[in-house]
Amino acid sequence: MIRIDALWLCAQPVDMRAGADRLLTVVVNTLGEAHAHHGYLFANARASRLKLLVHDRFGVWCATRRLHAGRFVWHTPQAGAASHALQLSTEQFEALTLGLPWQRLGELATIRRC
């Protein structure tokens, strides 16, 4: 099993033909460095495909997920925001990879009277 201690969503769309080396370059250019046991998540421009890059100290793993229909709910940075990556919780990552609205997990945890 691959250990992942932290997950990072890289917000800029990536060409899904990119392999592990090119994705690693994007991580280093965006975050400054790639840490061992961190996962870095990428999507294509249509948000129909994801790639997860994981550095495990000895090498790099690259996994792909594709939806047959629909799109992943992807993060769009606000205008003027310098952040091109944000850290996800495990719960957010699991929701995102299922195509669920992961940004709303906090508000969906509570049911309130209207």
N, CA, C and O atoms as a MOPAC input file, in Angstrom:
PM7 MOZYME 1SCF
protein

 N      0.83300 1    -1.17300 1     0.00000 1
 C      0.00000 1     0.00000 1     0.00000 1
 C      0.88300 1     1.24300 1     0.00000 1
 O      1.91300 1     1.27900 1     0.67400 1
 N      0.49000 1     2.23300 1    -0.73600 1
 C      1.23900 1     3.48100 1    -0.82800 1
 C      0.76700 1     4.41600 1     0.28500 1
 O     -0.42700 1     4.69300 1     0.40600 1
 N      1.69800 1     4.89500 1     1.08700 1
 C      1.36700 1     5.80400 1     2.18500 1
 C      1.26000 1     7.22600 1     1.64900 1
 O      2.16200 1     7.71200 1     0.96700 1
 N      0.14400 1     7.89000 1     1.96600 1
 C     -0.05000 1     9.28800 1     1.57800 1
 C     -0.42200 1    10.06200 1     2.83400 1
 O     -1.48700 1     9.84600 1     3.41300 1
 N      0.46300 1    10.96500 1     3.25100 1
 C      0.23300 1    11.76100 1     4.46200 1
 C     -0.49300 1    13.06600 1     4.18800 1
 O     -1.19500 1    13.57500 1     5.06200 1
 N     -0.33700 1    13.61700 1     2.98900 1
 C     -0.97700 1    14.87800 1     2.63800 1
 C     -1.35800 1    14.83200 1     1.16600 1
 O     -0.66100 1    14.23200 1     0.34700 1
 N     -2.47800 1    15.47500 1     0.84200 1
 C     -2.96300 1    15.52600 1    -0.53300 1
 C     -3.06200 1    16.97000 1    -0.97900 1
 O     -3.56000 1    17.82200 1    -0.24300 1
 N     -2.59200 1    17.24300 1    -2.17300 1
 C     -2.59500 1    18.59200 1    -2.73000 1
 C     -3.31700 1    18.58800 1    -4.06200 1
 O     -3.04800 1    17.74300 1    -4.91600 1
 N     -4.22600 1    19.51900 1    -4.24500 1
 C     -4.93000 1    19.69100 1    -5.50300 1
 C     -4.22000 1    20.79000 1    -6.28000 1
 O     -4.14400 1    21.92700 1    -5.81600 1
 N     -3.70400 1    20.46200 1    -7.45100 1
 C     -3.06100 1    21.44700 1    -8.32800 1
 C     -4.13400 1    21.95600 1    -9.27900 1
 O     -4.60600 1    21.21300 1   -10.13900 1
 N     -4.52000 1    23.22000 1    -9.13100 1
 C     -5.72200 1    23.75300 1    -9.76300 1
 C     -5.61000 1    23.96000 1   -11.27200 1
 O     -6.62100 1    23.88500 1   -11.97000 1
 N     -4.42300 1    24.21400 1   -11.78900 1
 C     -4.28200 1    24.47800 1   -13.22100 1
 C     -4.51100 1    23.20400 1   -14.02600 1
 O     -3.97300 1    22.15500 1   -13.67300 1
 N     -5.30900 1    23.27200 1   -15.11800 1
 C     -5.52000 1    22.08100 1   -15.95000 1
 C     -4.20800 1    21.58700 1   -16.55600 1
 O     -3.31600 1    22.37500 1   -16.86900 1
 N     -4.10900 1    20.26900 1   -16.71400 1
 C     -2.89500 1    19.64200 1   -17.23200 1
 C     -3.27000 1    18.73300 1   -18.39900 1
 O     -4.31900 1    18.09000 1   -18.38500 1
 N     -2.41600 1    18.68900 1   -19.39000 1
 C     -2.57700 1    17.77200 1   -20.51100 1
 C     -2.41500 1    16.35000 1   -19.96800 1
 O     -1.37900 1    16.03100 1   -19.38500 1
 N     -3.40400 1    15.50800 1   -20.14800 1
 C     -3.38200 1    14.16100 1   -19.57200 1
 C     -2.38200 1    13.23700 1   -20.26800 1
 O     -2.20000 1    12.09700 1   -19.84100 1
 N     -1.74500 1    13.70200 1   -21.30900 1
 C     -0.65800 1    12.92400 1   -21.90900 1
 C      0.62200 1    13.05800 1   -21.08900 1
 O      1.58700 1    12.32500 1   -21.30500 1
 N      0.62100 1    14.00200 1   -20.14500 1
 C      1.80200 1    14.22700 1   -19.30200 1
 C      2.07000 1    12.99800 1   -18.44300 1
 O      1.16100 1    12.41500 1   -17.85200 1
 N      3.32800 1    12.62600 1   -18.39200 1
 C      3.73600 1    11.50800 1   -17.56000 1
 C      4.21100 1    11.98100 1   -16.19500 1
 O      4.07800 1    13.15400 1   -15.84700 1
 N      4.76000 1    11.05900 1   -15.43700 1
 C      5.19100 1    11.35100 1   -14.07000 1
 C      6.24800 1    12.44300 1   -14.01700 1
 O      6.20200 1    13.29400 1   -13.12900 1
 N      7.20100 1    12.44100 1   -14.94600 1
 C      8.26700 1    13.44900 1   -14.91200 1
 C      7.73400 1    14.85400 1   -15.14900 1
 O      8.12900 1    15.79400 1   -14.46000 1
 N      6.83500 1    15.00200 1   -16.12700 1
 C      6.29400 1    16.33500 1   -16.40900 1
 C      5.40000 1    16.80400 1   -15.26100 1
 O      5.42500 1    17.98200 1   -14.90400 1
 N      4.61200 1    15.89900 1   -14.67900 1
 C      3.76700 1    16.27000 1   -13.54000 1
 C      4.61000 1    16.64500 1   -12.33500 1
 O      4.25900 1    17.56300 1   -11.59300 1
 N      5.71200 1    15.94800 1   -12.13200 1
 C      6.62200 1    16.28100 1   -11.03900 1
 C      7.20800 1    17.67500 1   -11.24300 1
 O      7.38700 1    18.41700 1   -10.27800 1
 N      7.50200 1    18.03200 1   -12.46900 1
 C      7.99100 1    19.37900 1   -12.78000 1
 C      6.93400 1    20.42400 1   -12.44300 1
 O      7.26100 1    21.48300 1   -11.90800 1
 N      5.67500 1    20.13800 1   -12.74900 1
 C      4.58500 1    21.06400 1   -12.40600 1
 C      4.50400 1    21.24200 1   -10.89700 1
 O      4.34500 1    22.36400 1   -10.41700 1
 N      4.61000 1    20.15700 1   -10.14800 1
 C      4.56400 1    20.23400 1    -8.67900 1
 C      5.69200 1    21.10900 1    -8.15100 1
 O      5.45700 1    21.99600 1    -7.33000 1
 N      6.90700 1    20.86900 1    -8.61300 1
 C      8.05800 1    21.63400 1    -8.12900 1
 C      7.93300 1    23.10500 1    -8.52000 1
 O      8.27000 1    23.98200 1    -7.72400 1
 N      7.45500 1    23.38700 1    -9.72400 1
 C      7.28700 1    24.78400 1   -10.15000 1
 C      6.15800 1    25.47600 1    -9.40700 1
 O      6.22000 1    26.68600 1    -9.18500 1
 N      5.12800 1    24.73500 1    -9.01800 1
 C      3.96900 1    25.32000 1    -8.33400 1
 C      4.19900 1    25.46500 1    -6.83400 1
 O      3.95000 1    26.52600 1    -6.26100 1
 N      4.68000 1    24.38600 1    -6.19700 1
 C      4.82000 1    24.37200 1    -4.73700 1
 C      6.25000 1    24.58000 1    -4.24600 1
 O      6.47000 1    24.78100 1    -3.05100 1
 N      7.21900 1    24.53400 1    -5.15300 1
 C      8.60600 1    24.73300 1    -4.75300 1
 C      9.36400 1    23.44400 1    -4.52500 1
 O     10.58000 1    23.39800 1    -4.70500 1
 N      8.65200 1    22.38100 1    -4.12500 1
 C      9.28300 1    21.08000 1    -3.89000 1
 C      8.20300 1    20.01100 1    -3.78700 1
 O      7.04000 1    20.31000 1    -3.51500 1
 N      8.60100 1    18.76800 1    -4.00800 1
 C      7.70000 1    17.62800 1    -3.85500 1
 C      8.15800 1    16.83200 1    -2.64000 1
 O      9.30800 1    16.39600 1    -2.57700 1
 N      7.27700 1    16.64500 1    -1.69300 1
 C      7.61000 1    15.94200 1    -0.45500 1
 C      7.27300 1    14.45400 1    -0.56500 1
 O      6.32800 1    14.06600 1    -1.25100 1
 N      8.06300 1    13.63500 1     0.12100 1
 C      7.78200 1    12.20200 1     0.18300 1
 C      6.46000 1    11.97500 1     0.90400 1
 O      6.13800 1    12.67400 1     1.86500 1
 N      5.71100 1    11.01200 1     0.44100 1
 C      4.42400 1    10.61500 1     1.00500 1
 C      3.36400 1    11.69600 1     0.88600 1
 O      2.42200 1    11.73900 1     1.67700 1
 N      3.51700 1    12.57000 1    -0.10700 1
 C      2.48600 1    13.54400 1    -0.43800 1
 C      1.92200 1    13.16400 1    -1.79800 1
 O      2.65600 1    12.71200 1    -2.67700 1
 N      0.61600 1    13.34700 1    -1.97100 1
 C     -0.04500 1    13.08800 1    -3.23500 1
 C     -0.43200 1    14.40000 1    -3.88600 1
 O     -0.87400 1    15.32800 1    -3.20900 1
 N     -0.27100 1    14.48100 1    -5.19000 1
 C     -0.57300 1    15.69100 1    -5.95300 1
 C     -1.59400 1    15.33000 1    -7.02300 1
 O     -1.35900 1    14.44000 1    -7.84100 1
 N     -2.72600 1    16.02300 1    -7.01400 1
 C     -3.84300 1    15.69400 1    -7.87100 1
 C     -3.97400 1    16.71200 1    -8.99400 1
 O     -3.90400 1    17.91900 1    -8.75900 1
 N     -4.16500 1    16.21700 1   -10.22800 1
 C     -4.27800 1    17.05100 1   -11.42400 1
 C     -5.53400 1    16.65800 1   -12.19200 1
 O     -6.01000 1    15.52900 1   -12.06800 1
 N     -6.07500 1    17.58400 1   -12.98800 1
 C     -7.21400 1    17.28700 1   -13.86600 1
 C     -6.95400 1    17.89600 1   -15.22900 1
 O     -6.14800 1    18.81400 1   -15.37600 1
 N     -7.65800 1    17.36400 1   -16.23400 1
 C     -7.59000 1    17.97400 1   -17.55800 1
 C     -8.52400 1    19.17700 1   -17.59100 1
 O     -9.22400 1    19.44100 1   -16.61300 1
 N     -8.54400 1    19.91000 1   -18.70200 1
 C     -9.33300 1    21.14300 1   -18.80100 1
 C    -10.83500 1    20.88200 1   -18.65700 1
 O    -11.55000 1    21.73300 1   -18.12700 1
 N    -11.32600 1    19.73900 1   -19.11200 1
 C    -12.75300 1    19.42300 1   -18.99600 1
 C    -13.10700 1    18.79800 1   -17.65300 1
 O    -14.28500 1    18.58600 1   -17.36400 1
 N    -12.12100 1    18.50300 1   -16.83800 1
 C    -12.30300 1    17.87300 1   -15.51400 1
 C    -12.99400 1    16.51700 1   -15.61900 1
 O    -13.77000 1    16.13700 1   -14.74200 1
 N    -12.70700 1    15.79300 1   -16.69400 1
 C    -13.26500 1    14.45000 1   -16.86000 1
 C    -12.23500 1    13.37100 1   -16.53300 1
 O    -12.56900 1    12.18800 1   -16.45700 1
 N    -10.98700 1    13.78200 1   -16.34100 1
 C     -9.90700 1    12.85200 1   -15.99200 1
 C     -9.05700 1    13.43800 1   -14.87100 1
 O     -8.84900 1    14.64900 1   -14.80000 1
 N     -8.57000 1    12.56200 1   -13.99700 1
 C     -7.68500 1    12.95700 1   -12.90700 1
 C     -6.40000 1    12.14000 1   -12.98600 1
 O     -6.39900 1    11.00300 1   -13.45900 1
 N     -5.32100 1    12.72900 1   -12.52000 1
 C     -4.07700 1    11.99700 1   -12.30900 1
 C     -3.59700 1    12.31700 1   -10.90400 1
 O     -3.64400 1    13.46500 1   -10.46100 1
 N     -3.13800 1    11.28900 1   -10.21700 1
 C     -2.58300 1    11.43000 1    -8.87300 1
 C     -1.11900 1    11.03000 1    -8.93800 1
 O     -0.78300 1     9.92800 1    -9.37100 1
 N     -0.25900 1    11.92600 1    -8.50700 1
 C      1.18200 1    11.68600 1    -8.46700 1
 C      1.59200 1    11.57100 1    -7.00800 1
 O      1.27900 1    12.45000 1    -6.20500 1
 N      2.28900 1    10.49600 1    -6.65800 1
 C      2.72100 1    10.28100 1    -5.27800 1
 C      4.21400 1     9.98900 1    -5.26300 1
 O      4.69400 1     9.11000 1    -5.97800 1
 N      4.93800 1    10.73300 1    -4.44500 1
 C      6.37100 1    10.51200 1    -4.23100 1
 C      6.49400 1     9.65700 1    -2.97100 1
 O      6.03400 1    10.06000 1    -1.90300 1
 N      7.11700 1     8.47000 1    -3.09200 1
 C      7.18600 1     7.55800 1    -1.94200 1
 C      8.59500 1     7.42100 1    -1.35600 1
 O      8.87100 1     6.44000 1    -0.66500 1
 N      9.46700 1     8.35200 1    -1.60900 1
 C     10.86900 1     8.38100 1    -1.18100 1
 C     11.79700 1     7.65500 1    -2.14800 1
 O     12.95700 1     8.03900 1    -2.29600 1
 N     11.30500 1     6.61900 1    -2.80100 1
 C     12.15800 1     5.82100 1    -3.68000 1
 C     11.85800 1     6.07600 1    -5.15000 1
 O     12.69000 1     5.81200 1    -6.01800 1
 N     10.68700 1     6.58000 1    -5.41600 1
 C     10.26900 1     6.81800 1    -6.78800 1
 C      8.95200 1     7.55500 1    -6.80100 1
 O      8.50500 1     8.08600 1    -5.78500 1
 N      8.34300 1     7.57800 1    -7.96200 1
 C      7.09900 1     8.31400 1    -8.14000 1
 C      6.04500 1     7.37300 1    -8.72700 1
 O      6.32100 1     6.63300 1    -9.67100 1
 N      4.84400 1     7.40900 1    -8.16500 1
 C      3.70200 1     6.65600 1    -8.65900 1
 C      2.76800 1     7.61600 1    -9.37300 1
 O      2.60200 1     8.76000 1    -8.95100 1
 N      2.16300 1     7.15400 1   -10.44700 1
 C      1.19900 1     7.98000 1   -11.17500 1
 C     -0.02900 1     7.12400 1   -11.47800 1
 O      0.07900 1     6.09000 1   -12.13800 1
 N     -1.19500 1     7.55600 1   -10.99500 1
 C     -2.44900 1     6.82800 1   -11.20500 1
 C     -3.43700 1     7.74100 1   -11.92100 1
 O     -3.40300 1     8.96000 1   -11.75700 1
 N     -4.31100 1     7.14100 1   -12.71400 1
 C     -5.29400 1     7.89200 1   -13.49600 1
 C     -6.70500 1     7.41500 1   -13.16400 1
 O     -6.93200 1     6.22700 1   -12.93700 1
 N     -7.64600 1     8.35400 1   -13.13800 1
 C     -9.06700 1     8.02300 1   -12.97500 1
 C     -9.84200 1     8.80700 1   -14.01800 1
 O     -9.59400 1     9.99300 1   -14.23700 1
 N    -10.79300 1     8.12000 1   -14.66400 1
 C    -11.59000 1     8.73700 1   -15.72100 1
 C    -13.05600 1     8.45200 1   -15.44700 1
 O    -13.42400 1     7.33700 1   -15.08000 1
 N    -13.88700 1     9.46500 1   -15.62800 1
 C    -15.32800 1     9.28000 1   -15.51000 1
 C    -15.89200 1     8.93000 1   -16.88400 1
 O    -15.46400 1     9.49700 1   -17.89000 1
 N    -16.83200 1     8.01900 1   -16.93500 1
 C    -17.47000 1     7.66600 1   -18.20800 1
 C    -18.49400 1     8.72700 1   -18.61300 1
 O    -18.76100 1     8.91900 1   -19.79900 1
 N    -19.05600 1     9.40400 1   -17.63300 1
 C    -20.02400 1    10.46400 1   -17.90200 1
 C    -19.86400 1    11.53000 1   -16.82900 1
 O    -19.53000 1    11.22400 1   -15.68400 1
 N    -20.10000 1    12.76100 1   -17.19800 1
 C    -20.01000 1    13.86100 1   -16.24200 1
 C    -18.58800 1    14.35300 1   -16.03400 1
 O    -17.67400 1    14.01900 1   -16.78800 1
 N    -18.42900 1    15.15600 1   -14.99000 1
 C    -17.14200 1    15.77500 1   -14.68500 1
 C    -16.88000 1    15.71900 1   -13.18700 1
 O    -17.79500 1    15.58000 1   -12.37500 1
 N    -15.60100 1    15.83000 1   -12.84800 1
 C    -15.21800 1    15.97900 1   -11.45200 1
 C    -15.49100 1    17.41400 1   -11.03400 1
 O    -15.37300 1    18.33000 1   -11.84800 1
 N    -15.85400 1    17.61700 1    -9.78200 1
 C    -16.04300 1    18.96600 1    -9.25000 1
 C    -14.64800 1    19.49300 1    -8.95600 1
 O    -13.99600 1    19.03400 1    -8.01800 1
 N    -14.18600 1    20.45100 1    -9.74700 1
 C    -12.80700 1    20.91100 1    -9.66200 1
 C    -12.73400 1    22.28800 1    -9.05100 1
 O    -13.69500 1    23.05500 1    -9.11600 1
 N    -11.61600 1    22.60300 1    -8.46500 1
 C    -11.36800 1    23.90800 1    -7.84000 1
 C    -10.99900 1    24.93000 1    -8.91100 1
 O    -10.12800 1    24.68200 1    -9.74500 1
 N    -11.66200 1    26.06900 1    -8.87800 1
 C    -11.28100 1    27.16900 1    -9.76500 1
 C    -10.78100 1    28.31000 1    -8.89800 1
 O    -11.53900 1    28.86100 1    -8.10000 1
 N     -9.49200 1    28.67600 1    -9.04600 1
 C     -8.94700 1    29.75500 1    -8.22500 1
 C     -9.65700 1    31.07800 1    -8.50400 1
 O    -10.04400 1    31.36400 1    -9.63600 1
 N     -9.81800 1    31.87100 1    -7.45700 1
 C    -10.44400 1    33.18100 1    -7.61800 1
 C     -9.50600 1    34.10800 1    -8.37400 1
 O     -8.28600 1    33.95200 1    -8.32200 1
 N    -10.08300 1    35.06800 1    -9.07200 1
 C     -9.29300 1    36.02400 1    -9.84600 1
 C     -8.31900 1    36.75000 1    -8.93300 1
 O     -8.70700 1    37.25300 1    -7.87800 1
 N     -7.07000 1    36.80500 1    -9.33000 1
 C     -6.03600 1    37.48400 1    -8.56300 1
 C     -5.41700 1    36.64000 1    -7.46800 1
 O     -4.48200 1    37.08600 1    -6.80300 1
 N     -5.92000 1    35.41900 1    -7.26100 1
 C     -5.37100 1    34.54800 1    -6.21900 1
 C     -4.05800 1    33.95100 1    -6.68300 1
 O     -3.95200 1    33.48300 1    -7.81700 1
 N     -3.05400 1    33.96200 1    -5.81500 1
 C     -1.73800 1    33.43700 1    -6.16100 1
 C     -1.65300 1    31.93000 1    -5.97100 1
 O     -0.76100 1    31.28500 1    -6.52100 1
 N     -2.57500 1    31.36400 1    -5.19700 1
 C     -2.52100 1    29.94100 1    -4.88500 1
 C     -2.99400 1    29.10000 1    -6.06000 1
 O     -4.13600 1    29.21800 1    -6.50300 1
 N     -2.10700 1    28.25400 1    -6.55900 1
 C     -2.44800 1    27.33900 1    -7.64200 1
 C     -2.56800 1    25.92000 1    -7.12300 1
 O     -2.75600 1    24.98500 1    -7.90200 1
 N     -2.45900 1    25.75100 1    -5.81000 1
 C     -2.59800 1    24.43400 1    -5.18900 1
 C     -3.20800 1    24.62300 1    -3.81000 1
 O     -2.96600 1    25.62700 1    -3.14200 1
 N     -4.00700 1    23.63800 1    -3.39200 1
 C     -4.54300 1    23.69700 1    -2.03700 1
 C     -4.55600 1    22.30300 1    -1.44900 1
 O     -4.67400 1    21.30900 1    -2.16600 1
 N     -4.43300 1    22.24200 1    -0.13600 1
 C     -4.36500 1    20.96400 1     0.55000 1
 C     -5.77600 1    20.43400 1     0.79000 1
 O     -6.67600 1    21.18300 1     1.17100 1
 N     -5.95600 1    19.12600 1     0.56200 1
 C     -7.24200 1    18.47100 1     0.75900 1
 C     -7.17900 1    17.52100 1     1.94600 1
 O     -6.12700 1    16.95600 1     2.24600 1
 N     -8.30300 1    17.35200 1     2.61200 1
 C     -8.40100 1    16.31400 1     3.63500 1
 C     -8.67400 1    14.98700 1     2.92000 1
 O     -9.02000 1    14.97600 1     1.73900 1
 N     -8.52200 1    13.89400 1     3.62200 1
 C     -8.81200 1    12.58300 1     3.04000 1
 C    -10.27200 1    12.50100 1     2.62200 1
 O    -10.59200 1    11.95100 1     1.56700 1
 N    -11.15100 1    13.04300 1     3.44200 1
 C    -12.58100 1    13.04700 1     3.14500 1
 C    -12.87400 1    13.84500 1     1.86800 1
 O    -13.67000 1    13.41000 1     1.03600 1
 N    -12.23500 1    15.00600 1     1.71100 1
 C    -12.41200 1    15.81100 1     0.49900 1
 C    -11.89200 1    15.06800 1    -0.73100 1
 O    -12.53100 1    15.08000 1    -1.78400 1
 N    -10.73900 1    14.42700 1    -0.59700 1
 C    -10.16200 1    13.67000 1    -1.70800 1
 C    -11.09600 1    12.54300 1    -2.14100 1
 O    -11.33600 1    12.35600 1    -3.33400 1
 N    -11.62000 1    11.79400 1    -1.17700 1
 C    -12.52300 1    10.70200 1    -1.50600 1
 C    -13.77900 1    11.20800 1    -2.20700 1
 O    -14.23600 1    10.59700 1    -3.17300 1
 N    -14.33900 1    12.31000 1    -1.73300 1
 C    -15.52800 1    12.88700 1    -2.37000 1
 C    -15.19900 1    13.37000 1    -3.77600 1
 O    -15.97100 1    13.13700 1    -4.70600 1
 N    -14.06400 1    14.03700 1    -3.94200 1
 C    -13.67300 1    14.54800 1    -5.25000 1
 C    -13.50900 1    13.42100 1    -6.26000 1
 O    -13.98600 1    13.53300 1    -7.38900 1
 N    -12.84200 1    12.33700 1    -5.87400 1
 C    -12.60900 1    11.23900 1    -6.81000 1
 C    -13.89200 1    10.49100 1    -7.16200 1
 O    -13.92900 1     9.77400 1    -8.16200 1
 N    -14.93700 1    10.64300 1    -6.36100 1
 C    -16.23900 1    10.06400 1    -6.68800 1
 C    -17.09000 1    11.00300 1    -7.52900 1
 O    -18.14300 1    10.60800 1    -8.03000 1
 N    -16.63200 1    12.26200 1    -7.69000 1
 C    -17.38700 1    13.24000 1    -8.46300 1
 C    -18.39200 1    14.00900 1    -7.62800 1
 O    -19.31200 1    14.61800 1    -8.17500 1
 N    -18.23100 1    13.99200 1    -6.30400 1
 C    -19.15600 1    14.67700 1    -5.39800 1
 C    -18.67700 1    16.10400 1    -5.11300 1
 O    -17.51000 1    16.41800 1    -5.34900 1
 N    -19.56200 1    16.97000 1    -4.60900 1
 C    -19.18900 1    18.35600 1    -4.30800 1
 C    -18.32900 1    18.45500 1    -3.04600 1
 O    -18.83500 1    18.79000 1    -1.97500 1
 N    -17.07000 1    18.17300 1    -3.16600 1
 C    -16.14900 1    18.07800 1    -2.02100 1
 C    -15.96800 1    19.40100 1    -1.29800 1
 O    -15.64500 1    19.39700 1    -0.11000 1
 N    -16.16500 1    20.54400 1    -1.97000 1
 C    -16.00000 1    21.84700 1    -1.30900 1
 C    -17.11100 1    22.10700 1    -0.30100 1
 O    -16.96100 1    22.95900 1     0.57400 1
 N    -18.22500 1    21.38300 1    -0.41100 1
 C    -19.38500 1    21.62100 1     0.44900 1
 C    -19.52400 1    20.59800 1     1.56700 1
 O    -20.56500 1    20.56100 1     2.22300 1
 N    -18.52100 1    19.77100 1     1.80700 1
 C    -18.62900 1    18.72200 1     2.82100 1
 C    -18.99300 1    19.26300 1     4.19300 1
 O    -19.79500 1    18.65800 1     4.90500 1
 N    -18.41600 1    20.38900 1     4.57000 1
 C    -18.71000 1    20.97200 1     5.88100 1
 C    -20.16400 1    21.34400 1     6.04200 1
 O    -20.77100 1    21.03900 1     7.06800 1
 N    -20.73400 1    21.99800 1     5.04700 1
 C    -22.12200 1    22.42500 1     5.15200 1
 C    -23.10300 1    21.27000 1     4.96800 1
 O    -24.23400 1    21.33600 1     5.45000 1
 N    -22.67400 1    20.20200 1     4.26800 1
 C    -23.54900 1    19.04700 1     4.08200 1
 C    -23.59000 1    18.13700 1     5.30400 1
 O    -24.44200 1    17.25300 1     5.38400 1
 N    -22.68400 1    18.33900 1     6.25200 1
 C    -22.61100 1    17.49700 1     7.44400 1
 C    -23.73200 1    17.79400 1     8.43600 1
 O    -24.00900 1    16.99000 1     9.32700 1
 N    -24.37800 1    18.95300 1     8.28000 1
 C    -25.42200 1    19.37000 1     9.21400 1
 C    -26.71300 1    19.65200 1     8.44500 1
 O    -26.69700 1    20.30000 1     7.39900 1
 N    -27.82000 1    19.16000 1     8.97600 1
 C    -29.13300 1    19.44500 1     8.38600 1
 C    -29.80400 1    20.48500 1     9.26700 1
 O    -29.93000 1    20.30600 1    10.47800 1
 N    -30.23000 1    21.57100 1     8.64300 1
 C    -30.86200 1    22.67400 1     9.37500 1
 C    -32.27800 1    22.92300 1     8.84800 1
 O    -32.60600 1    22.61400 1     7.70200 1
 N    -33.08000 1    23.47900 1     9.71000 1
 C    -34.42900 1    23.87000 1     9.30800 1
 C    -34.33100 1    25.15000 1     8.50000 1
 O    -33.58300 1    26.06200 1     8.85500 1
 N    -35.07800 1    25.21500 1     7.42800 1
 C    -35.05700 1    26.41400 1     6.55700 1
 C    -35.83700 1    27.54600 1     7.13900 1
 O    -35.91700 1    28.61600 1     6.53600 1

